[in-house]
Amino acid sequence: MEKLLMTAIGDWQASNGDVNIEDAELVVKEVFVDGGRMLKRLRPAPQGRAHRIRKRSNHITIIVSDVNESNQSEEKETK
């Protein structure tokens, strides 16, 4: 999660190059997890049978925003 958060901060900094990262008050605005690919494998079972093994993965999304930007967008939505 820490590595993902650092990547999100780096992406924010790349898209907002004119703003100094030390001056910005960044907050985690939203975090959600979606289901990803599922690898299907077979495991041997007794008497020549096989059991299905599902190796699940997921996608984690972190949205980082400046406190000032999020307050302005909330004011726009309410008006």
PDB file of N, CA, C and O in Angstrom:
ATOM      1  N   MET A   1       0.822  -1.189   0.000  1.00  0.00           N
ATOM      2  CA  MET A   1       0.000   0.000   0.000  1.00  0.00           C
ATOM      3  C   MET A   1       0.870   1.258   0.000  1.00  0.00           C
ATOM      4  O   MET A   1       0.535   2.250  -0.648  1.00  0.00           O
ATOM      5  N   GLU A   2       1.988   1.211   0.730  1.00  0.00           N
ATOM      6  CA  GLU A   2       2.858   2.388   0.782  1.00  0.00           C
ATOM      7  C   GLU A   2       3.427   2.698  -0.607  1.00  0.00           C
ATOM      8  O   GLU A   2       3.489   3.858  -1.014  1.00  0.00           O
ATOM      9  N   LYS A   3       3.833   1.673  -1.314  1.00  0.00           N
ATOM     10  CA  LYS A   3       4.387   1.850  -2.651  1.00  0.00           C
ATOM     11  C   LYS A   3       3.324   2.423  -3.593  1.00  0.00           C
ATOM     12  O   LYS A   3       3.624   3.280  -4.425  1.00  0.00           O
ATOM     13  N   LEU A   4       2.100   1.954  -3.461  1.00  0.00           N
ATOM     14  CA  LEU A   4       1.002   2.451  -4.280  1.00  0.00           C
ATOM     15  C   LEU A   4       0.687   3.910  -3.960  1.00  0.00           C
ATOM     16  O   LEU A   4       0.396   4.696  -4.861  1.00  0.00           O
ATOM     17  N   LEU A   5       0.746   4.270  -2.683  1.00  0.00           N
ATOM     18  CA  LEU A   5       0.502   5.646  -2.276  1.00  0.00           C
ATOM     19  C   LEU A   5       1.587   6.570  -2.819  1.00  0.00           C
ATOM     20  O   LEU A   5       1.284   7.672  -3.276  1.00  0.00           O
ATOM     21  N   MET A   6       2.837   6.140  -2.777  1.00  0.00           N
ATOM     22  CA  MET A   6       3.930   6.953  -3.311  1.00  0.00           C
ATOM     23  C   MET A   6       3.779   7.139  -4.824  1.00  0.00           C
ATOM     24  O   MET A   6       4.104   8.203  -5.352  1.00  0.00           O
ATOM     25  N   THR A   7       3.296   6.126  -5.514  1.00  0.00           N
ATOM     26  CA  THR A   7       3.049   6.234  -6.945  1.00  0.00           C
ATOM     27  C   THR A   7       1.934   7.233  -7.226  1.00  0.00           C
ATOM     28  O   THR A   7       2.030   8.023  -8.165  1.00  0.00           O
ATOM     29  N   ALA A   8       0.872   7.202  -6.415  1.00  0.00           N
ATOM     30  CA  ALA A   8      -0.234   8.141  -6.587  1.00  0.00           C
ATOM     31  C   ALA A   8       0.230   9.573  -6.352  1.00  0.00           C
ATOM     32  O   ALA A   8      -0.194  10.482  -7.065  1.00  0.00           O
ATOM     33  N   ILE A   9       1.088   9.784  -5.368  1.00  0.00           N
ATOM     34  CA  ILE A   9       1.629  11.122  -5.100  1.00  0.00           C
ATOM     35  C   ILE A   9       2.504  11.574  -6.264  1.00  0.00           C
ATOM     36  O   ILE A   9       2.446  12.736  -6.667  1.00  0.00           O
ATOM     37  N   GLY A  10       3.307  10.672  -6.804  1.00  0.00           N
ATOM     38  CA  GLY A  10       4.142  10.996  -7.957  1.00  0.00           C
ATOM     39  C   GLY A  10       3.305  11.357  -9.180  1.00  0.00           C
ATOM     40  O   GLY A  10       3.658  12.269  -9.927  1.00  0.00           O
ATOM     41  N   ASP A  11       2.196  10.644  -9.387  1.00  0.00           N
ATOM     42  CA  ASP A  11       1.301  10.962 -10.500  1.00  0.00           C
ATOM     43  C   ASP A  11       0.663  12.329 -10.310  1.00  0.00           C
ATOM     44  O   ASP A  11       0.528  13.092 -11.266  1.00  0.00           O
ATOM     45  N   TRP A  12       0.267  12.643  -9.073  1.00  0.00           N
ATOM     46  CA  TRP A  12      -0.322  13.957  -8.787  1.00  0.00           C
ATOM     47  C   TRP A  12       0.696  15.055  -9.072  1.00  0.00           C
ATOM     48  O   TRP A  12       0.362  16.087  -9.654  1.00  0.00           O
ATOM     49  N   GLN A  13       1.930  14.827  -8.660  1.00  0.00           N
ATOM     50  CA  GLN A  13       2.981  15.820  -8.863  1.00  0.00           C
ATOM     51  C   GLN A  13       3.261  16.013 -10.353  1.00  0.00           C
ATOM     52  O   GLN A  13       3.534  17.132 -10.786  1.00  0.00           O
ATOM     53  N   ALA A  14       3.198  14.946 -11.136  1.00  0.00           N
ATOM     54  CA  ALA A  14       3.441  15.054 -12.575  1.00  0.00           C
ATOM     55  C   ALA A  14       2.327  15.845 -13.263  1.00  0.00           C
ATOM     56  O   ALA A  14       2.592  16.603 -14.196  1.00  0.00           O
ATOM     57  N   SER A  15       1.088  15.675 -12.809  1.00  0.00           N
ATOM     58  CA  SER A  15      -0.019  16.390 -13.444  1.00  0.00           C
ATOM     59  C   SER A  15      -0.152  17.821 -12.937  1.00  0.00           C
ATOM     60  O   SER A  15      -0.770  18.649 -13.606  1.00  0.00           O
ATOM     61  N   ASN A  16       0.414  18.133 -11.771  1.00  0.00           N
ATOM     62  CA  ASN A  16       0.377  19.481 -11.196  1.00  0.00           C
ATOM     63  C   ASN A  16       1.798  19.981 -11.002  1.00  0.00           C
ATOM     64  O   ASN A  16       2.225  20.224  -9.873  1.00  0.00           O
ATOM     65  N   GLY A  17       2.529  20.136 -12.091  1.00  0.00           N
ATOM     66  CA  GLY A  17       3.936  20.515 -12.034  1.00  0.00           C
ATOM     67  C   GLY A  17       4.184  21.907 -11.494  1.00  0.00           C
ATOM     68  O   GLY A  17       5.266  22.180 -10.975  1.00  0.00           O
ATOM     69  N   ASP A  18       3.190  22.810 -11.606  1.00  0.00           N
ATOM     70  CA  ASP A  18       3.377  24.179 -11.155  1.00  0.00           C
ATOM     71  C   ASP A  18       3.237  24.325  -9.640  1.00  0.00           C
ATOM     72  O   ASP A  18       3.659  25.339  -9.085  1.00  0.00           O
ATOM     73  N   VAL A  19       2.653  23.336  -8.956  1.00  0.00           N
ATOM     74  CA  VAL A  19       2.437  23.404  -7.507  1.00  0.00           C
ATOM     75  C   VAL A  19       3.563  22.656  -6.797  1.00  0.00           C
ATOM     76  O   VAL A  19       3.915  21.541  -7.182  1.00  0.00           O
ATOM     77  N   ASN A  20       4.121  23.273  -5.762  1.00  0.00           N
ATOM     78  CA  ASN A  20       5.172  22.643  -4.970  1.00  0.00           C
ATOM     79  C   ASN A  20       4.540  21.595  -4.054  1.00  0.00           C
ATOM     80  O   ASN A  20       3.548  21.875  -3.381  1.00  0.00           O
ATOM     81  N   ILE A  21       5.108  20.400  -4.029  1.00  0.00           N
ATOM     82  CA  ILE A  21       4.507  19.310  -3.263  1.00  0.00           C
ATOM     83  C   ILE A  21       4.549  19.567  -1.760  1.00  0.00           C
ATOM     84  O   ILE A  21       3.683  19.085  -1.031  1.00  0.00           O
ATOM     85  N   GLU A  22       5.546  20.322  -1.282  1.00  0.00           N
ATOM     86  CA  GLU A  22       5.625  20.622   0.150  1.00  0.00           C
ATOM     87  C   GLU A  22       4.524  21.605   0.568  1.00  0.00           C
ATOM     88  O   GLU A  22       4.057  21.564   1.706  1.00  0.00           O
ATOM     89  N   ASP A  23       4.111  22.487  -0.349  1.00  0.00           N
ATOM     90  CA  ASP A  23       3.075  23.464  -0.034  1.00  0.00           C
ATOM     91  C   ASP A  23       1.671  22.880  -0.160  1.00  0.00           C
ATOM     92  O   ASP A  23       0.736  23.373   0.471  1.00  0.00           O
ATOM     93  N   ALA A  24       1.521  21.856  -0.953  1.00  0.00           N
ATOM     94  CA  ALA A  24       0.199  21.247  -1.160  1.00  0.00           C
ATOM     95  C   ALA A  24      -0.172  20.410   0.057  1.00  0.00           C
ATOM     96  O   ALA A  24       0.671  19.726   0.638  1.00  0.00           O
ATOM     97  N   GLU A  25      -1.424  20.474   0.427  1.00  0.00           N
ATOM     98  CA  GLU A  25      -1.935  19.654   1.534  1.00  0.00           C
ATOM     99  C   GLU A  25      -2.664  18.468   0.928  1.00  0.00           C
ATOM    100  O   GLU A  25      -3.884  18.490   0.762  1.00  0.00           O
ATOM    101  N   LEU A  26      -1.897  17.426   0.598  1.00  0.00           N
ATOM    102  CA  LEU A  26      -2.470  16.263  -0.065  1.00  0.00           C
ATOM    103  C   LEU A  26      -3.189  15.366   0.939  1.00  0.00           C
ATOM    104  O   LEU A  26      -2.725  15.153   2.059  1.00  0.00           O
ATOM    105  N   VAL A  27      -4.334  14.848   0.503  1.00  0.00           N
ATOM    106  CA  VAL A  27      -5.095  13.891   1.297  1.00  0.00           C
ATOM    107  C   VAL A  27      -5.501  12.742   0.374  1.00  0.00           C
ATOM    108  O   VAL A  27      -5.600  12.903  -0.842  1.00  0.00           O
ATOM    109  N   VAL A  28      -5.733  11.586   0.982  1.00  0.00           N
ATOM    110  CA  VAL A  28      -6.263  10.456   0.230  1.00  0.00           C
ATOM    111  C   VAL A  28      -7.763  10.660   0.149  1.00  0.00           C
ATOM    112  O   VAL A  28      -8.470  10.564   1.153  1.00  0.00           O
ATOM    113  N   LYS A  29      -8.242  10.942  -1.049  1.00  0.00           N
ATOM    114  CA  LYS A  29      -9.651  11.269  -1.245  1.00  0.00           C
ATOM    115  C   LYS A  29     -10.509  10.007  -1.310  1.00  0.00           C
ATOM    116  O   LYS A  29     -11.622   9.974  -0.785  1.00  0.00           O
ATOM    117  N   GLU A  30      -9.980   8.970  -1.960  1.00  0.00           N
ATOM    118  CA  GLU A  30     -10.783   7.774  -2.164  1.00  0.00           C
ATOM    119  C   GLU A  30      -9.875   6.565  -2.338  1.00  0.00           C
ATOM    120  O   GLU A  30      -8.821   6.659  -2.968  1.00  0.00           O
ATOM    121  N   VAL A  31     -10.288   5.421  -1.776  1.00  0.00           N
ATOM    122  CA  VAL A  31      -9.572   4.162  -1.934  1.00  0.00           C
ATOM    123  C   VAL A  31     -10.617   3.085  -2.180  1.00  0.00           C
ATOM    124  O   VAL A  31     -11.581   2.965  -1.424  1.00  0.00           O
ATOM    125  N   PHE A  32     -10.429   2.301  -3.238  1.00  0.00           N
ATOM    126  CA  PHE A  32     -11.333   1.177  -3.449  1.00  0.00           C
ATOM    127  C   PHE A  32     -10.601   0.031  -4.123  1.00  0.00           C
ATOM    128  O   PHE A  32      -9.577   0.218  -4.779  1.00  0.00           O
ATOM    129  N   VAL A  33     -11.154  -1.163  -3.944  1.00  0.00           N
ATOM    130  CA  VAL A  33     -10.554  -2.386  -4.465  1.00  0.00           C
ATOM    131  C   VAL A  33     -11.576  -3.068  -5.361  1.00  0.00           C
ATOM    132  O   VAL A  33     -12.728  -3.270  -4.977  1.00  0.00           O
ATOM    133  N   ASP A  34     -11.133  -3.420  -6.563  1.00  0.00           N
ATOM    134  CA  ASP A  34     -11.971  -4.147  -7.517  1.00  0.00           C
ATOM    135  C   ASP A  34     -11.365  -5.524  -7.748  1.00  0.00           C
ATOM    136  O   ASP A  34     -10.161  -5.727  -7.594  1.00  0.00           O
ATOM    137  N   GLY A  35     -12.212  -6.448  -8.114  1.00  0.00           N
ATOM    138  CA  GLY A  35     -11.739  -7.780  -8.453  1.00  0.00           C
ATOM    139  C   GLY A  35     -10.965  -7.752  -9.759  1.00  0.00           C
ATOM    140  O   GLY A  35     -11.318  -7.019 -10.683  1.00  0.00           O
ATOM    141  N   GLY A  36      -9.924  -8.539  -9.835  1.00  0.00           N
ATOM    142  CA  GLY A  36      -9.108  -8.589 -11.042  1.00  0.00           C
ATOM    143  C   GLY A  36      -9.213  -9.943 -11.719  1.00  0.00           C
ATOM    144  O   GLY A  36     -10.221 -10.641 -11.607  1.00  0.00           O
ATOM    145  N   ARG A  37      -8.173 -10.288 -12.406  1.00  0.00           N
ATOM    146  CA  ARG A  37      -8.128 -11.569 -13.109  1.00  0.00           C
ATOM    147  C   ARG A  37      -8.151 -12.730 -12.147  1.00  0.00           C
ATOM    148  O   ARG A  37      -7.725 -12.609 -10.999  1.00  0.00           O
ATOM    149  N   MET A  38      -8.651 -13.862 -12.622  1.00  0.00           N
ATOM    150  CA  MET A  38      -8.624 -15.069 -11.816  1.00  0.00           C
ATOM    151  C   MET A  38      -7.963 -16.172 -12.643  1.00  0.00           C
ATOM    152  O   MET A  38      -8.440 -16.524 -13.722  1.00  0.00           O
ATOM    153  N   LEU A  39      -6.865 -16.710 -12.127  1.00  0.00           N
ATOM    154  CA  LEU A  39      -6.195 -17.819 -12.789  1.00  0.00           C
ATOM    155  C   LEU A  39      -6.835 -19.112 -12.317  1.00  0.00           C
ATOM    156  O   LEU A  39      -7.005 -19.316 -11.115  1.00  0.00           O
ATOM    157  N   LYS A  40      -7.187 -19.975 -13.236  1.00  0.00           N
ATOM    158  CA  LYS A  40      -7.832 -21.238 -12.878  1.00  0.00           C
ATOM    159  C   LYS A  40      -6.826 -22.368 -13.080  1.00  0.00           C
ATOM    160  O   LYS A  40      -6.293 -22.552 -14.174  1.00  0.00           O
ATOM    161  N   ARG A  41      -6.581 -23.105 -12.030  1.00  0.00           N
ATOM    162  CA  ARG A  41      -5.635 -24.207 -12.049  1.00  0.00           C
ATOM    163  C   ARG A  41      -6.324 -25.468 -11.531  1.00  0.00           C
ATOM    164  O   ARG A  41      -7.389 -25.402 -10.918  1.00  0.00           O
ATOM    165  N   LEU A  42      -5.700 -26.610 -11.787  1.00  0.00           N
ATOM    166  CA  LEU A  42      -6.238 -27.875 -11.305  1.00  0.00           C
ATOM    167  C   LEU A  42      -5.261 -28.504 -10.327  1.00  0.00           C
ATOM    168  O   LEU A  42      -4.050 -28.485 -10.545  1.00  0.00           O
ATOM    169  N   ARG A  43      -5.794 -29.060  -9.252  1.00  0.00           N
ATOM    170  CA  ARG A  43      -4.986 -29.770  -8.252  1.00  0.00           C
ATOM    171  C   ARG A  43      -5.428 -31.236  -8.248  1.00  0.00           C
ATOM    172  O   ARG A  43      -6.622 -31.532  -8.187  1.00  0.00           O
ATOM    173  N   PRO A  44      -4.480 -32.122  -8.311  1.00  0.00           N
ATOM    174  CA  PRO A  44      -4.850 -33.548  -8.298  1.00  0.00           C
ATOM    175  C   PRO A  44      -5.585 -33.930  -7.017  1.00  0.00           C
ATOM    176  O   PRO A  44      -5.265 -33.449  -5.930  1.00  0.00           O
ATOM    177  N   ALA A  45      -6.577 -34.803  -7.169  1.00  0.00           N
ATOM    178  CA  ALA A  45      -7.367 -35.293  -6.046  1.00  0.00           C
ATOM    179  C   ALA A  45      -7.368 -36.825  -6.100  1.00  0.00           C
ATOM    180  O   ALA A  45      -6.963 -37.408  -7.106  1.00  0.00           O
ATOM    181  N   PRO A  46      -7.813 -37.466  -5.044  1.00  0.00           N
ATOM    182  CA  PRO A  46      -7.825 -38.936  -5.019  1.00  0.00           C
ATOM    183  C   PRO A  46      -8.710 -39.533  -6.124  1.00  0.00           C
ATOM    184  O   PRO A  46      -9.634 -38.890  -6.622  1.00  0.00           O
ATOM    185  N   GLN A  47      -8.403 -40.750  -6.479  1.00  0.00           N
ATOM    186  CA  GLN A  47      -9.154 -41.552  -7.444  1.00  0.00           C
ATOM    187  C   GLN A  47      -9.213 -40.902  -8.824  1.00  0.00           C
ATOM    188  O   GLN A  47     -10.231 -40.990  -9.511  1.00  0.00           O
ATOM    189  N   GLY A  48      -8.127 -40.251  -9.230  1.00  0.00           N
ATOM    190  CA  GLY A  48      -8.020 -39.716 -10.567  1.00  0.00           C
ATOM    191  C   GLY A  48      -8.834 -38.456 -10.830  1.00  0.00           C
ATOM    192  O   GLY A  48      -8.973 -38.036 -11.979  1.00  0.00           O
ATOM    193  N   ARG A  49      -9.362 -37.859  -9.795  1.00  0.00           N
ATOM    194  CA  ARG A  49     -10.158 -36.636  -9.962  1.00  0.00           C
ATOM    195  C   ARG A  49      -9.255 -35.412  -9.877  1.00  0.00           C
ATOM    196  O   ARG A  49      -8.056 -35.516  -9.617  1.00  0.00           O
ATOM    197  N   ALA A  50      -9.860 -34.258 -10.101  1.00  0.00           N
ATOM    198  CA  ALA A  50      -9.120 -33.001  -9.980  1.00  0.00           C
ATOM    199  C   ALA A  50     -10.035 -31.959  -9.348  1.00  0.00           C
ATOM    200  O   ALA A  50     -11.230 -31.909  -9.636  1.00  0.00           O
ATOM    201  N   HIS A  51      -9.457 -31.127  -8.479  1.00  0.00           N
ATOM    202  CA  HIS A  51     -10.190 -30.023  -7.863  1.00  0.00           C
ATOM    203  C   HIS A  51      -9.709 -28.727  -8.498  1.00  0.00           C
ATOM    204  O   HIS A  51      -8.523 -28.556  -8.780  1.00  0.00           O
ATOM    205  N   ARG A  52     -10.643 -27.827  -8.715  1.00  0.00           N
ATOM    206  CA  ARG A  52     -10.310 -26.535  -9.318  1.00  0.00           C
ATOM    207  C   ARG A  52      -9.784 -25.588  -8.244  1.00  0.00           C
ATOM    208  O   ARG A  52     -10.376 -25.461  -7.172  1.00  0.00           O
ATOM    209  N   ILE A  53      -8.670 -24.928  -8.540  1.00  0.00           N
ATOM    210  CA  ILE A  53      -8.073 -23.918  -7.663  1.00  0.00           C
ATOM    211  C   ILE A  53      -8.210 -22.580  -8.366  1.00  0.00           C
ATOM    212  O   ILE A  53      -7.825 -22.446  -9.528  1.00  0.00           O
ATOM    213  N   ARG A  54      -8.751 -21.598  -7.679  1.00  0.00           N
ATOM    214  CA  ARG A  54      -8.883 -20.253  -8.246  1.00  0.00           C
ATOM    215  C   ARG A  54      -7.881 -19.329  -7.561  1.00  0.00           C
ATOM    216  O   ARG A  54      -7.976 -19.087  -6.357  1.00  0.00           O
ATOM    217  N   LYS A  55      -6.928 -18.816  -8.325  1.00  0.00           N
ATOM    218  CA  LYS A  55      -5.945 -17.878  -7.792  1.00  0.00           C
ATOM    219  C   LYS A  55      -6.431 -16.478  -8.137  1.00  0.00           C
ATOM    220  O   LYS A  55      -6.321 -16.036  -9.280  1.00  0.00           O
ATOM    221  N   ARG A  56      -6.964 -15.794  -7.149  1.00  0.00           N
ATOM    222  CA  ARG A  56      -7.597 -14.496  -7.364  1.00  0.00           C
ATOM    223  C   ARG A  56      -6.589 -13.357  -7.252  1.00  0.00           C
ATOM    224  O   ARG A  56      -5.597 -13.454  -6.530  1.00  0.00           O
ATOM    225  N   SER A  57      -6.863 -12.285  -7.976  1.00  0.00           N
ATOM    226  CA  SER A  57      -6.074 -11.063  -7.875  1.00  0.00           C
ATOM    227  C   SER A  57      -7.051  -9.893  -7.773  1.00  0.00           C
ATOM    228  O   SER A  57      -8.260 -10.075  -7.919  1.00  0.00           O
ATOM    229  N   ASN A  58      -6.529  -8.701  -7.523  1.00  0.00           N
ATOM    230  CA  ASN A  58      -7.396  -7.531  -7.396  1.00  0.00           C
ATOM    231  C   ASN A  58      -6.682  -6.282  -7.891  1.00  0.00           C
ATOM    232  O   ASN A  58      -5.473  -6.276  -8.122  1.00  0.00           O
ATOM    233  N   HIS A  59      -7.480  -5.218  -8.047  1.00  0.00           N
ATOM    234  CA  HIS A  59      -6.972  -3.916  -8.462  1.00  0.00           C
ATOM    235  C   HIS A  59      -7.262  -2.937  -7.331  1.00  0.00           C
ATOM    236  O   HIS A  59      -8.401  -2.825  -6.878  1.00  0.00           O
ATOM    237  N   ILE A  60      -6.237  -2.233  -6.877  1.00  0.00           N
ATOM    238  CA  ILE A  60      -6.400  -1.225  -5.825  1.00  0.00           C
ATOM    239  C   ILE A  60      -6.245   0.144  -6.465  1.00  0.00           C
ATOM    240  O   ILE A  60      -5.285   0.390  -7.195  1.00  0.00           O
ATOM    241  N   THR A  61      -7.195   1.039  -6.189  1.00  0.00           N
ATOM    242  CA  THR A  61      -7.152   2.389  -6.739  1.00  0.00           C
ATOM    243  C   THR A  61      -7.120   3.385  -5.593  1.00  0.00           C
ATOM    244  O   THR A  61      -7.963   3.335  -4.697  1.00  0.00           O
ATOM    245  N   ILE A  62      -6.144   4.293  -5.619  1.00  0.00           N
ATOM    246  CA  ILE A  62      -6.038   5.357  -4.622  1.00  0.00           C
ATOM    247  C   ILE A  62      -6.126   6.681  -5.369  1.00  0.00           C
ATOM    248  O   ILE A  62      -5.395   6.910  -6.332  1.00  0.00           O
ATOM    249  N   ILE A  63      -7.030   7.555  -4.917  1.00  0.00           N
ATOM    250  CA  ILE A  63      -7.177   8.881  -5.506  1.00  0.00           C
ATOM    251  C   ILE A  63      -6.656   9.895  -4.493  1.00  0.00           C
ATOM    252  O   ILE A  63      -7.171   9.999  -3.380  1.00  0.00           O
ATOM    253  N   VAL A  64      -5.623  10.642  -4.894  1.00  0.00           N
ATOM    254  CA  VAL A  64      -4.991  11.645  -4.045  1.00  0.00           C
ATOM    255  C   VAL A  64      -5.410  13.019  -4.549  1.00  0.00           C
ATOM    256  O   VAL A  64      -5.428  13.267  -5.754  1.00  0.00           O
ATOM    257  N   SER A  65      -5.747  13.913  -3.618  1.00  0.00           N
ATOM    258  CA  SER A  65      -6.193  15.246  -4.010  1.00  0.00           C
ATOM    259  C   SER A  65      -5.672  16.266  -3.018  1.00  0.00           C
ATOM    260  O   SER A  65      -5.347  15.937  -1.877  1.00  0.00           O
ATOM    261  N   ASP A  66      -5.598  17.496  -3.466  1.00  0.00           N
ATOM    262  CA  ASP A  66      -5.233  18.606  -2.607  1.00  0.00           C
ATOM    263  C   ASP A  66      -6.467  19.009  -1.799  1.00  0.00           C
ATOM    264  O   ASP A  66      -7.579  18.993  -2.327  1.00  0.00           O
ATOM    265  N   VAL A  67      -6.288  19.368  -0.536  1.00  0.00           N
ATOM    266  CA  VAL A  67      -7.414  19.749   0.321  1.00  0.00           C
ATOM    267  C   VAL A  67      -8.154  20.927  -0.276  1.00  0.00           C
ATOM    268  O   VAL A  67      -9.385  20.945  -0.271  1.00  0.00           O
ATOM    269  N   ASN A  68      -7.436  21.910  -0.790  1.00  0.00           N
ATOM    270  CA  ASN A  68      -8.062  23.100  -1.367  1.00  0.00           C
ATOM    271  C   ASN A  68      -8.868  22.760  -2.617  1.00  0.00           C
ATOM    272  O   ASN A  68      -9.947  23.316  -2.821  1.00  0.00           O
ATOM    273  N   GLU A  69      -8.360  21.855  -3.459  1.00  0.00           N
ATOM    274  CA  GLU A  69      -9.078  21.465  -4.666  1.00  0.00           C
ATOM    275  C   GLU A  69     -10.358  20.726  -4.324  1.00  0.00           C
ATOM    276  O   GLU A  69     -11.391  20.948  -4.955  1.00  0.00           O
ATOM    277  N   SER A  70     -10.301  19.846  -3.328  1.00  0.00           N
ATOM    278  CA  SER A  70     -11.489  19.070  -2.977  1.00  0.00           C
ATOM    279  C   SER A  70     -12.556  19.970  -2.361  1.00  0.00           C
ATOM    280  O   SER A  70     -13.744  19.738  -2.583  1.00  0.00           O
ATOM    281  N   ASN A  71     -12.170  20.995  -1.591  1.00  0.00           N
ATOM    282  CA  ASN A  71     -13.151  21.917  -1.025  1.00  0.00           C
ATOM    283  C   ASN A  71     -13.817  22.731  -2.117  1.00  0.00           C
ATOM    284  O   ASN A  71     -15.022  22.973  -2.053  1.00  0.00           O
ATOM    285  N   GLN A  72     -13.057  23.160  -3.124  1.00  0.00           N
ATOM    286  CA  GLN A  72     -13.616  23.939  -4.220  1.00  0.00           C
ATOM    287  C   GLN A  72     -14.579  23.104  -5.047  1.00  0.00           C
ATOM    288  O   GLN A  72     -15.623  23.603  -5.467  1.00  0.00           O
ATOM    289  N   SER A  73     -14.247  21.840  -5.288  1.00  0.00           N
ATOM    290  CA  SER A  73     -15.133  20.990  -6.094  1.00  0.00           C
ATOM    291  C   SER A  73     -16.427  20.696  -5.336  1.00  0.00           C
ATOM    292  O   SER A  73     -17.487  20.602  -5.954  1.00  0.00           O
ATOM    293  N   GLU A  74     -16.363  20.551  -4.014  1.00  0.00           N
ATOM    294  CA  GLU A  74     -17.576  20.320  -3.227  1.00  0.00           C
ATOM    295  C   GLU A  74     -18.465  21.557  -3.256  1.00  0.00           C
ATOM    296  O   GLU A  74     -19.689  21.433  -3.310  1.00  0.00           O
ATOM    297  N   GLU A  75     -17.870  22.752  -3.221  1.00  0.00           N
ATOM    298  CA  GLU A  75     -18.659  23.984  -3.279  1.00  0.00           C
ATOM    299  C   GLU A  75     -19.340  24.108  -4.628  1.00  0.00           C
ATOM    300  O   GLU A  75     -20.485  24.555  -4.699  1.00  0.00           O
ATOM    301  N   LYS A  76     -18.654  23.718  -5.713  1.00  0.00           N
ATOM    302  CA  LYS A  76     -19.238  23.791  -7.041  1.00  0.00           C
ATOM    303  C   LYS A  76     -20.429  22.837  -7.170  1.00  0.00           C
ATOM    304  O   LYS A  76     -21.432  23.175  -7.799  1.00  0.00           O
ATOM    305  N   GLU A  77     -20.317  21.645  -6.574  1.00  0.00           N
ATOM    306  CA  GLU A  77     -21.381  20.658  -6.665  1.00  0.00           C
ATOM    307  C   GLU A  77     -22.615  21.104  -5.899  1.00  0.00           C
ATOM    308  O   GLU A  77     -23.732  20.799  -6.316  1.00  0.00           O
ATOM    309  N   THR A  78     -22.447  21.815  -4.796  1.00  0.00           N
ATOM    310  CA  THR A  78     -23.595  22.228  -3.978  1.00  0.00           C
ATOM    311  C   THR A  78     -24.313  23.427  -4.581  1.00  0.00           C
ATOM    312  O   THR A  78     -25.496  23.625  -4.302  1.00  0.00           O
ATOM    313  N   LYS A  79     -23.640  24.232  -5.397  1.00  0.00           N
ATOM    314  CA  LYS A  79     -24.267  25.434  -5.962  1.00  0.00           C
ATOM    315  C   LYS A  79     -25.125  25.144  -7.149  1.00  0.00           C
ATOM    316  O   LYS A  79     -25.713  26.060  -7.723  1.00  0.00           O
TER     317      LYS A  79
END
